[in-house]
Amino acid sequence: MSEGRVVFDVGLPPVSLRANSRAHYRRKKKDADEYSVAIAADVEFQICREHTALPMKKARVRYVWHYAGVEPDHSNLGGHTKYLQDILCMAPKNAKPGYRRWHLGLVEDDRGITAEYEAVKVAHRKDEKVVIEITEVRE
């Protein structure tokens, strides 16, 4: 990992958090909270804590969606990674008491993110994941 660039992978988000889901908002909140905690526990070992450029003001984020079944519609990949993108950012300043979502704090705000999406076919379900590459954009 070089300065201004972070690469790691996480599991696919739960189906309730994907673009075409019609899950109840309570289910989505519960799943988003649990997904964020699982990501934080997994990613902690992948990200170097000595990285001095965190949080980044602006970043280009590349999401590589590894899937085993039917190829997802490319236009839905942004919706599939919506909650994941929120988790990459700093916690919102207006978070209410009891707010259980975990934020990695890699980027200041999702308004500073330019996202790119790619889908890659893998042989087995156990290989499904999202590889995230964050590159700092300096002005």
Phi and psi in radians as a Rosetta constraint file:
Dihedral C 1 N 2 CA 2 C 2 CIRCULARHARMONIC -1.776 0.35
Dihedral N 2 CA 2 C 2 N 3 CIRCULARHARMONIC 2.876 0.35
Dihedral C 2 N 3 CA 3 C 3 CIRCULARHARMONIC -1.068 0.35
Dihedral N 3 CA 3 C 3 N 4 CIRCULARHARMONIC 2.405 0.35
Dihedral C 3 N 4 CA 4 C 4 CIRCULARHARMONIC 1.482 0.35
Dihedral N 4 CA 4 C 4 N 5 CIRCULARHARMONIC 0.123 0.35
Dihedral C 4 N 5 CA 5 C 5 CIRCULARHARMONIC -2.503 0.35
Dihedral N 5 CA 5 C 5 N 6 CIRCULARHARMONIC 2.310 0.35
Dihedral C 5 N 6 CA 6 C 6 CIRCULARHARMONIC -2.307 0.35
Dihedral N 6 CA 6 C 6 N 7 CIRCULARHARMONIC 2.307 0.35
Dihedral C 6 N 7 CA 7 C 7 CIRCULARHARMONIC -2.287 0.35
Dihedral N 7 CA 7 C 7 N 8 CIRCULARHARMONIC 2.286 0.35
Dihedral C 7 N 8 CA 8 C 8 CIRCULARHARMONIC -2.765 0.35
Dihedral N 8 CA 8 C 8 N 9 CIRCULARHARMONIC 2.985 0.35
Dihedral C 8 N 9 CA 9 C 9 CIRCULARHARMONIC -2.250 0.35
Dihedral N 9 CA 9 C 9 N 10 CIRCULARHARMONIC 2.688 0.35
Dihedral C 9 N 10 CA 10 C 10 CIRCULARHARMONIC -2.407 0.35
Dihedral N 10 CA 10 C 10 N 11 CIRCULARHARMONIC 2.872 0.35
Dihedral C 10 N 11 CA 11 C 11 CIRCULARHARMONIC -1.223 0.35
Dihedral N 11 CA 11 C 11 N 12 CIRCULARHARMONIC 2.801 0.35
Dihedral C 11 N 12 CA 12 C 12 CIRCULARHARMONIC -1.090 0.35
Dihedral N 12 CA 12 C 12 N 13 CIRCULARHARMONIC 2.544 0.35
Dihedral C 12 N 13 CA 13 C 13 CIRCULARHARMONIC -1.163 0.35
Dihedral N 13 CA 13 C 13 N 14 CIRCULARHARMONIC 2.692 0.35
Dihedral C 13 N 14 CA 14 C 14 CIRCULARHARMONIC -1.013 0.35
Dihedral N 14 CA 14 C 14 N 15 CIRCULARHARMONIC 2.675 0.35
Dihedral C 14 N 15 CA 15 C 15 CIRCULARHARMONIC -1.005 0.35
Dihedral N 15 CA 15 C 15 N 16 CIRCULARHARMONIC -0.588 0.35
Dihedral C 15 N 16 CA 16 C 16 CIRCULARHARMONIC -1.142 0.35
Dihedral N 16 CA 16 C 16 N 17 CIRCULARHARMONIC -0.327 0.35
Dihedral C 16 N 17 CA 17 C 17 CIRCULARHARMONIC -1.732 0.35
Dihedral N 17 CA 17 C 17 N 18 CIRCULARHARMONIC 0.114 0.35
Dihedral C 17 N 18 CA 18 C 18 CIRCULARHARMONIC -1.582 0.35
Dihedral N 18 CA 18 C 18 N 19 CIRCULARHARMONIC 2.931 0.35
Dihedral C 18 N 19 CA 19 C 19 CIRCULARHARMONIC -0.960 0.35
Dihedral N 19 CA 19 C 19 N 20 CIRCULARHARMONIC -0.770 0.35
Dihedral C 19 N 20 CA 20 C 20 CIRCULARHARMONIC -1.636 0.35
Dihedral N 20 CA 20 C 20 N 21 CIRCULARHARMONIC 0.161 0.35
Dihedral C 20 N 21 CA 21 C 21 CIRCULARHARMONIC -1.215 0.35
Dihedral N 21 CA 21 C 21 N 22 CIRCULARHARMONIC 2.462 0.35
Dihedral C 21 N 22 CA 22 C 22 CIRCULARHARMONIC -2.005 0.35
Dihedral N 22 CA 22 C 22 N 23 CIRCULARHARMONIC 0.512 0.35
Dihedral C 22 N 23 CA 23 C 23 CIRCULARHARMONIC -1.165 0.35
Dihedral N 23 CA 23 C 23 N 24 CIRCULARHARMONIC 2.676 0.35
Dihedral C 23 N 24 CA 24 C 24 CIRCULARHARMONIC -1.105 0.35
Dihedral N 24 CA 24 C 24 N 25 CIRCULARHARMONIC 2.579 0.35
Dihedral C 24 N 25 CA 25 C 25 CIRCULARHARMONIC -1.062 0.35
Dihedral N 25 CA 25 C 25 N 26 CIRCULARHARMONIC -0.542 0.35
Dihedral C 25 N 26 CA 26 C 26 CIRCULARHARMONIC -1.191 0.35
Dihedral N 26 CA 26 C 26 N 27 CIRCULARHARMONIC -0.676 0.35
Dihedral C 26 N 27 CA 27 C 27 CIRCULARHARMONIC -1.106 0.35
Dihedral N 27 CA 27 C 27 N 28 CIRCULARHARMONIC -0.773 0.35
Dihedral C 27 N 28 CA 28 C 28 CIRCULARHARMONIC -1.082 0.35
Dihedral N 28 CA 28 C 28 N 29 CIRCULARHARMONIC -0.755 0.35
Dihedral C 28 N 29 CA 29 C 29 CIRCULARHARMONIC -1.109 0.35
Dihedral N 29 CA 29 C 29 N 30 CIRCULARHARMONIC -0.804 0.35
Dihedral C 29 N 30 CA 30 C 30 CIRCULARHARMONIC -1.077 0.35
Dihedral N 30 CA 30 C 30 N 31 CIRCULARHARMONIC -0.812 0.35
Dihedral C 30 N 31 CA 31 C 31 CIRCULARHARMONIC -1.143 0.35
Dihedral N 31 CA 31 C 31 N 32 CIRCULARHARMONIC -0.683 0.35
Dihedral C 31 N 32 CA 32 C 32 CIRCULARHARMONIC -1.134 0.35
Dihedral N 32 CA 32 C 32 N 33 CIRCULARHARMONIC -0.729 0.35
Dihedral C 32 N 33 CA 33 C 33 CIRCULARHARMONIC -1.102 0.35
Dihedral N 33 CA 33 C 33 N 34 CIRCULARHARMONIC -0.808 0.35
Dihedral C 33 N 34 CA 34 C 34 CIRCULARHARMONIC -1.160 0.35
Dihedral N 34 CA 34 C 34 N 35 CIRCULARHARMONIC -0.695 0.35
Dihedral C 34 N 35 CA 35 C 35 CIRCULARHARMONIC -1.110 0.35
Dihedral N 35 CA 35 C 35 N 36 CIRCULARHARMONIC -0.729 0.35
Dihedral C 35 N 36 CA 36 C 36 CIRCULARHARMONIC -1.131 0.35
Dihedral N 36 CA 36 C 36 N 37 CIRCULARHARMONIC -0.684 0.35
Dihedral C 36 N 37 CA 37 C 37 CIRCULARHARMONIC -1.166 0.35
Dihedral N 37 CA 37 C 37 N 38 CIRCULARHARMONIC -0.732 0.35
Dihedral C 37 N 38 CA 38 C 38 CIRCULARHARMONIC -1.105 0.35
Dihedral N 38 CA 38 C 38 N 39 CIRCULARHARMONIC -0.715 0.35
Dihedral C 38 N 39 CA 39 C 39 CIRCULARHARMONIC -1.122 0.35
Dihedral N 39 CA 39 C 39 N 40 CIRCULARHARMONIC -0.808 0.35
Dihedral C 39 N 40 CA 40 C 40 CIRCULARHARMONIC -1.035 0.35
Dihedral N 40 CA 40 C 40 N 41 CIRCULARHARMONIC -0.723 0.35
Dihedral C 40 N 41 CA 41 C 41 CIRCULARHARMONIC -1.184 0.35
Dihedral N 41 CA 41 C 41 N 42 CIRCULARHARMONIC -0.684 0.35
Dihedral C 41 N 42 CA 42 C 42 CIRCULARHARMONIC -1.339 0.35
Dihedral N 42 CA 42 C 42 N 43 CIRCULARHARMONIC -0.741 0.35
Dihedral C 42 N 43 CA 43 C 43 CIRCULARHARMONIC -1.312 0.35
Dihedral N 43 CA 43 C 43 N 44 CIRCULARHARMONIC -0.413 0.35
Dihedral C 43 N 44 CA 44 C 44 CIRCULARHARMONIC -0.909 0.35
Dihedral N 44 CA 44 C 44 N 45 CIRCULARHARMONIC -0.625 0.35
Dihedral C 44 N 45 CA 45 C 45 CIRCULARHARMONIC -1.464 0.35
Dihedral N 45 CA 45 C 45 N 46 CIRCULARHARMONIC -0.262 0.35
Dihedral C 45 N 46 CA 46 C 46 CIRCULARHARMONIC -1.652 0.35
Dihedral N 46 CA 46 C 46 N 47 CIRCULARHARMONIC -0.421 0.35
Dihedral C 46 N 47 CA 47 C 47 CIRCULARHARMONIC -1.763 0.35
Dihedral N 47 CA 47 C 47 N 48 CIRCULARHARMONIC 2.296 0.35
Dihedral C 47 N 48 CA 48 C 48 CIRCULARHARMONIC -1.307 0.35
Dihedral N 48 CA 48 C 48 N 49 CIRCULARHARMONIC 2.124 0.35
Dihedral C 48 N 49 CA 49 C 49 CIRCULARHARMONIC -1.286 0.35
Dihedral N 49 CA 49 C 49 N 50 CIRCULARHARMONIC -0.206 0.35
Dihedral C 49 N 50 CA 50 C 50 CIRCULARHARMONIC -1.518 0.35
Dihedral N 50 CA 50 C 50 N 51 CIRCULARHARMONIC 0.052 0.35
Dihedral C 50 N 51 CA 51 C 51 CIRCULARHARMONIC -1.128 0.35
Dihedral N 51 CA 51 C 51 N 52 CIRCULARHARMONIC 2.058 0.35
Dihedral C 51 N 52 CA 52 C 52 CIRCULARHARMONIC -1.470 0.35
Dihedral N 52 CA 52 C 52 N 53 CIRCULARHARMONIC -0.272 0.35
Dihedral C 52 N 53 CA 53 C 53 CIRCULARHARMONIC -1.559 0.35
Dihedral N 53 CA 53 C 53 N 54 CIRCULARHARMONIC 0.238 0.35
Dihedral C 53 N 54 CA 54 C 54 CIRCULARHARMONIC -1.693 0.35
Dihedral N 54 CA 54 C 54 N 55 CIRCULARHARMONIC 2.456 0.35
Dihedral C 54 N 55 CA 55 C 55 CIRCULARHARMONIC -1.351 0.35
Dihedral N 55 CA 55 C 55 N 56 CIRCULARHARMONIC 2.621 0.35
Dihedral C 55 N 56 CA 56 C 56 CIRCULARHARMONIC -1.427 0.35
Dihedral N 56 CA 56 C 56 N 57 CIRCULARHARMONIC 2.475 0.35
Dihedral C 56 N 57 CA 57 C 57 CIRCULARHARMONIC -1.306 0.35
Dihedral N 57 CA 57 C 57 N 58 CIRCULARHARMONIC -0.818 0.35
Dihedral C 57 N 58 CA 58 C 58 CIRCULARHARMONIC -2.296 0.35
Dihedral N 58 CA 58 C 58 N 59 CIRCULARHARMONIC 2.504 0.35
Dihedral C 58 N 59 CA 59 C 59 CIRCULARHARMONIC -2.634 0.35
Dihedral N 59 CA 59 C 59 N 60 CIRCULARHARMONIC 2.669 0.35
Dihedral C 59 N 60 CA 60 C 60 CIRCULARHARMONIC -1.801 0.35
Dihedral N 60 CA 60 C 60 N 61 CIRCULARHARMONIC 2.157 0.35
Dihedral C 60 N 61 CA 61 C 61 CIRCULARHARMONIC -2.002 0.35
Dihedral N 61 CA 61 C 61 N 62 CIRCULARHARMONIC 2.202 0.35
Dihedral C 61 N 62 CA 62 C 62 CIRCULARHARMONIC -1.907 0.35
Dihedral N 62 CA 62 C 62 N 63 CIRCULARHARMONIC 2.097 0.35
Dihedral C 62 N 63 CA 63 C 63 CIRCULARHARMONIC -1.809 0.35
Dihedral N 63 CA 63 C 63 N 64 CIRCULARHARMONIC 2.125 0.35
Dihedral C 63 N 64 CA 64 C 64 CIRCULARHARMONIC -1.945 0.35
Dihedral N 64 CA 64 C 64 N 65 CIRCULARHARMONIC 1.888 0.35
Dihedral C 64 N 65 CA 65 C 65 CIRCULARHARMONIC -1.552 0.35
Dihedral N 65 CA 65 C 65 N 66 CIRCULARHARMONIC 1.897 0.35
Dihedral C 65 N 66 CA 66 C 66 CIRCULARHARMONIC -1.601 0.35
Dihedral N 66 CA 66 C 66 N 67 CIRCULARHARMONIC 2.073 0.35
Dihedral C 66 N 67 CA 67 C 67 CIRCULARHARMONIC -2.208 0.35
Dihedral N 67 CA 67 C 67 N 68 CIRCULARHARMONIC 2.658 0.35
Dihedral C 67 N 68 CA 68 C 68 CIRCULARHARMONIC -1.885 0.35
Dihedral N 68 CA 68 C 68 N 69 CIRCULARHARMONIC -0.494 0.35
Dihedral C 68 N 69 CA 69 C 69 CIRCULARHARMONIC -1.609 0.35
Dihedral N 69 CA 69 C 69 N 70 CIRCULARHARMONIC -2.224 0.35
Dihedral C 69 N 70 CA 70 C 70 CIRCULARHARMONIC -1.328 0.35
Dihedral N 70 CA 70 C 70 N 71 CIRCULARHARMONIC 2.399 0.35
Dihedral C 70 N 71 CA 71 C 71 CIRCULARHARMONIC -1.110 0.35
Dihedral N 71 CA 71 C 71 N 72 CIRCULARHARMONIC 2.263 0.35
Dihedral C 71 N 72 CA 72 C 72 CIRCULARHARMONIC -1.242 0.35
Dihedral N 72 CA 72 C 72 N 73 CIRCULARHARMONIC 2.623 0.35
Dihedral C 72 N 73 CA 73 C 73 CIRCULARHARMONIC -1.122 0.35
Dihedral N 73 CA 73 C 73 N 74 CIRCULARHARMONIC 2.222 0.35
Dihedral C 73 N 74 CA 74 C 74 CIRCULARHARMONIC -0.991 0.35
Dihedral N 74 CA 74 C 74 N 75 CIRCULARHARMONIC -0.633 0.35
Dihedral C 74 N 75 CA 75 C 75 CIRCULARHARMONIC -1.203 0.35
Dihedral N 75 CA 75 C 75 N 76 CIRCULARHARMONIC -0.303 0.35
Dihedral C 75 N 76 CA 76 C 76 CIRCULARHARMONIC -1.568 0.35
Dihedral N 76 CA 76 C 76 N 77 CIRCULARHARMONIC -0.212 0.35
Dihedral C 76 N 77 CA 77 C 77 CIRCULARHARMONIC -1.058 0.35
Dihedral N 77 CA 77 C 77 N 78 CIRCULARHARMONIC -0.601 0.35
Dihedral C 77 N 78 CA 78 C 78 CIRCULARHARMONIC -1.094 0.35
Dihedral N 78 CA 78 C 78 N 79 CIRCULARHARMONIC -0.751 0.35
Dihedral C 78 N 79 CA 79 C 79 CIRCULARHARMONIC -1.199 0.35
Dihedral N 79 CA 79 C 79 N 80 CIRCULARHARMONIC -0.594 0.35
Dihedral C 79 N 80 CA 80 C 80 CIRCULARHARMONIC -1.144 0.35
Dihedral N 80 CA 80 C 80 N 81 CIRCULARHARMONIC -0.540 0.35
Dihedral C 80 N 81 CA 81 C 81 CIRCULARHARMONIC -1.800 0.35
Dihedral N 81 CA 81 C 81 N 82 CIRCULARHARMONIC 0.182 0.35
Dihedral C 81 N 82 CA 82 C 82 CIRCULARHARMONIC -0.982 0.35
Dihedral N 82 CA 82 C 82 N 83 CIRCULARHARMONIC -0.905 0.35
Dihedral C 82 N 83 CA 83 C 83 CIRCULARHARMONIC -1.171 0.35
Dihedral N 83 CA 83 C 83 N 84 CIRCULARHARMONIC -0.636 0.35
Dihedral C 83 N 84 CA 84 C 84 CIRCULARHARMONIC -1.085 0.35
Dihedral N 84 CA 84 C 84 N 85 CIRCULARHARMONIC -0.725 0.35
Dihedral C 84 N 85 CA 85 C 85 CIRCULARHARMONIC -1.124 0.35
Dihedral N 85 CA 85 C 85 N 86 CIRCULARHARMONIC -0.674 0.35
Dihedral C 85 N 86 CA 86 C 86 CIRCULARHARMONIC -1.100 0.35
Dihedral N 86 CA 86 C 86 N 87 CIRCULARHARMONIC -0.652 0.35
Dihedral C 86 N 87 CA 87 C 87 CIRCULARHARMONIC -1.174 0.35
Dihedral N 87 CA 87 C 87 N 88 CIRCULARHARMONIC -0.529 0.35
Dihedral C 87 N 88 CA 88 C 88 CIRCULARHARMONIC -1.190 0.35
Dihedral N 88 CA 88 C 88 N 89 CIRCULARHARMONIC -0.412 0.35
Dihedral C 88 N 89 CA 89 C 89 CIRCULARHARMONIC -1.555 0.35
Dihedral N 89 CA 89 C 89 N 90 CIRCULARHARMONIC 3.106 0.35
Dihedral C 89 N 90 CA 90 C 90 CIRCULARHARMONIC -1.235 0.35
Dihedral N 90 CA 90 C 90 N 91 CIRCULARHARMONIC 2.708 0.35
Dihedral C 90 N 91 CA 91 C 91 CIRCULARHARMONIC -1.143 0.35
Dihedral N 91 CA 91 C 91 N 92 CIRCULARHARMONIC 2.514 0.35
Dihedral C 91 N 92 CA 92 C 92 CIRCULARHARMONIC -1.154 0.35
Dihedral N 92 CA 92 C 92 N 93 CIRCULARHARMONIC 2.548 0.35
Dihedral C 92 N 93 CA 93 C 93 CIRCULARHARMONIC -1.179 0.35
Dihedral N 93 CA 93 C 93 N 94 CIRCULARHARMONIC -0.438 0.35
Dihedral C 93 N 94 CA 94 C 94 CIRCULARHARMONIC -1.699 0.35
Dihedral N 94 CA 94 C 94 N 95 CIRCULARHARMONIC 0.425 0.35
Dihedral C 94 N 95 CA 95 C 95 CIRCULARHARMONIC -1.095 0.35
Dihedral N 95 CA 95 C 95 N 96 CIRCULARHARMONIC 2.323 0.35
Dihedral C 95 N 96 CA 96 C 96 CIRCULARHARMONIC -1.381 0.35
Dihedral N 96 CA 96 C 96 N 97 CIRCULARHARMONIC 2.726 0.35
Dihedral C 96 N 97 CA 97 C 97 CIRCULARHARMONIC -1.015 0.35
Dihedral N 97 CA 97 C 97 N 98 CIRCULARHARMONIC 2.445 0.35
Dihedral C 97 N 98 CA 98 C 98 CIRCULARHARMONIC 1.528 0.35
Dihedral N 98 CA 98 C 98 N 99 CIRCULARHARMONIC 0.052 0.35
Dihedral C 98 N 99 CA 99 C 99 CIRCULARHARMONIC -1.150 0.35
Dihedral N 99 CA 99 C 99 N 100 CIRCULARHARMONIC 2.068 0.35
Dihedral C 99 N 100 CA 100 C 100 CIRCULARHARMONIC -1.837 0.35
Dihedral N 100 CA 100 C 100 N 101 CIRCULARHARMONIC 0.038 0.35
Dihedral C 100 N 101 CA 101 C 101 CIRCULARHARMONIC -1.315 0.35
Dihedral N 101 CA 101 C 101 N 102 CIRCULARHARMONIC 2.420 0.35
Dihedral C 101 N 102 CA 102 C 102 CIRCULARHARMONIC -1.680 0.35
Dihedral N 102 CA 102 C 102 N 103 CIRCULARHARMONIC 2.355 0.35
Dihedral C 102 N 103 CA 103 C 103 CIRCULARHARMONIC -2.106 0.35
Dihedral N 103 CA 103 C 103 N 104 CIRCULARHARMONIC 2.354 0.35
Dihedral C 103 N 104 CA 104 C 104 CIRCULARHARMONIC -1.380 0.35
Dihedral N 104 CA 104 C 104 N 105 CIRCULARHARMONIC -0.421 0.35
Dihedral C 104 N 105 CA 105 C 105 CIRCULARHARMONIC 1.207 0.35
Dihedral N 105 CA 105 C 105 N 106 CIRCULARHARMONIC 0.559 0.35
Dihedral C 105 N 106 CA 106 C 106 CIRCULARHARMONIC -1.453 0.35
Dihedral N 106 CA 106 C 106 N 107 CIRCULARHARMONIC -0.530 0.35
Dihedral C 106 N 107 CA 107 C 107 CIRCULARHARMONIC -2.251 0.35
Dihedral N 107 CA 107 C 107 N 108 CIRCULARHARMONIC 2.485 0.35
Dihedral C 107 N 108 CA 108 C 108 CIRCULARHARMONIC -1.051 0.35
Dihedral N 108 CA 108 C 108 N 109 CIRCULARHARMONIC -0.846 0.35
Dihedral C 108 N 109 CA 109 C 109 CIRCULARHARMONIC -2.647 0.35
Dihedral N 109 CA 109 C 109 N 110 CIRCULARHARMONIC 2.571 0.35
Dihedral C 109 N 110 CA 110 C 110 CIRCULARHARMONIC -1.210 0.35
Dihedral N 110 CA 110 C 110 N 111 CIRCULARHARMONIC -0.211 0.35
Dihedral C 110 N 111 CA 111 C 111 CIRCULARHARMONIC -1.169 0.35
Dihedral N 111 CA 111 C 111 N 112 CIRCULARHARMONIC -0.390 0.35
Dihedral C 111 N 112 CA 112 C 112 CIRCULARHARMONIC -1.571 0.35
Dihedral N 112 CA 112 C 112 N 113 CIRCULARHARMONIC 0.159 0.35
Dihedral C 112 N 113 CA 113 C 113 CIRCULARHARMONIC -1.813 0.35
Dihedral N 113 CA 113 C 113 N 114 CIRCULARHARMONIC 2.280 0.35
Dihedral C 113 N 114 CA 114 C 114 CIRCULARHARMONIC -1.883 0.35
Dihedral N 114 CA 114 C 114 N 115 CIRCULARHARMONIC 2.065 0.35
Dihedral C 114 N 115 CA 115 C 115 CIRCULARHARMONIC -1.805 0.35
Dihedral N 115 CA 115 C 115 N 116 CIRCULARHARMONIC 2.530 0.35
Dihedral C 115 N 116 CA 116 C 116 CIRCULARHARMONIC -2.229 0.35
Dihedral N 116 CA 116 C 116 N 117 CIRCULARHARMONIC 2.535 0.35
Dihedral C 116 N 117 CA 117 C 117 CIRCULARHARMONIC -2.242 0.35
Dihedral N 117 CA 117 C 117 N 118 CIRCULARHARMONIC 2.515 0.35
Dihedral C 117 N 118 CA 118 C 118 CIRCULARHARMONIC -2.556 0.35
Dihedral N 118 CA 118 C 118 N 119 CIRCULARHARMONIC 2.510 0.35
Dihedral C 118 N 119 CA 119 C 119 CIRCULARHARMONIC -2.009 0.35
Dihedral N 119 CA 119 C 119 N 120 CIRCULARHARMONIC 2.342 0.35
Dihedral C 119 N 120 CA 120 C 120 CIRCULARHARMONIC -2.242 0.35
Dihedral N 120 CA 120 C 120 N 121 CIRCULARHARMONIC 2.245 0.35
Dihedral C 120 N 121 CA 121 C 121 CIRCULARHARMONIC -1.351 0.35
Dihedral N 121 CA 121 C 121 N 122 CIRCULARHARMONIC 2.318 0.35
Dihedral C 121 N 122 CA 122 C 122 CIRCULARHARMONIC -2.108 0.35
Dihedral N 122 CA 122 C 122 N 123 CIRCULARHARMONIC 2.824 0.35
Dihedral C 122 N 123 CA 123 C 123 CIRCULARHARMONIC -1.335 0.35
Dihedral N 123 CA 123 C 123 N 124 CIRCULARHARMONIC -0.620 0.35
Dihedral C 123 N 124 CA 124 C 124 CIRCULARHARMONIC -2.252 0.35
Dihedral N 124 CA 124 C 124 N 125 CIRCULARHARMONIC 2.627 0.35
Dihedral C 124 N 125 CA 125 C 125 CIRCULARHARMONIC -1.014 0.35
Dihedral N 125 CA 125 C 125 N 126 CIRCULARHARMONIC -0.573 0.35
Dihedral C 125 N 126 CA 126 C 126 CIRCULARHARMONIC -1.146 0.35
Dihedral N 126 CA 126 C 126 N 127 CIRCULARHARMONIC -0.277 0.35
Dihedral C 126 N 127 CA 127 C 127 CIRCULARHARMONIC -1.654 0.35
Dihedral N 127 CA 127 C 127 N 128 CIRCULARHARMONIC 0.023 0.35
Dihedral C 127 N 128 CA 128 C 128 CIRCULARHARMONIC -1.220 0.35
Dihedral N 128 CA 128 C 128 N 129 CIRCULARHARMONIC 2.388 0.35
Dihedral C 128 N 129 CA 129 C 129 CIRCULARHARMONIC -3.005 0.35
Dihedral N 129 CA 129 C 129 N 130 CIRCULARHARMONIC 3.046 0.35
Dihedral C 129 N 130 CA 130 C 130 CIRCULARHARMONIC -2.112 0.35
Dihedral N 130 CA 130 C 130 N 131 CIRCULARHARMONIC 2.106 0.35
Dihedral C 130 N 131 CA 131 C 131 CIRCULARHARMONIC -1.631 0.35
Dihedral N 131 CA 131 C 131 N 132 CIRCULARHARMONIC 2.255 0.35
Dihedral C 131 N 132 CA 132 C 132 CIRCULARHARMONIC -2.032 0.35
Dihedral N 132 CA 132 C 132 N 133 CIRCULARHARMONIC 2.197 0.35
Dihedral C 132 N 133 CA 133 C 133 CIRCULARHARMONIC -2.101 0.35
Dihedral N 133 CA 133 C 133 N 134 CIRCULARHARMONIC 2.034 0.35
Dihedral C 133 N 134 CA 134 C 134 CIRCULARHARMONIC -1.918 0.35
Dihedral N 134 CA 134 C 134 N 135 CIRCULARHARMONIC 2.140 0.35
Dihedral C 134 N 135 CA 135 C 135 CIRCULARHARMONIC -2.118 0.35
Dihedral N 135 CA 135 C 135 N 136 CIRCULARHARMONIC 2.233 0.35
Dihedral C 135 N 136 CA 136 C 136 CIRCULARHARMONIC -1.180 0.35
Dihedral N 136 CA 136 C 136 N 137 CIRCULARHARMONIC 2.407 0.35
Dihedral C 136 N 137 CA 137 C 137 CIRCULARHARMONIC -1.846 0.35
Dihedral N 137 CA 137 C 137 N 138 CIRCULARHARMONIC 2.017 0.35
Dihedral C 137 N 138 CA 138 C 138 CIRCULARHARMONIC -1.787 0.35
Dihedral N 138 CA 138 C 138 N 139 CIRCULARHARMONIC 2.398 0.35
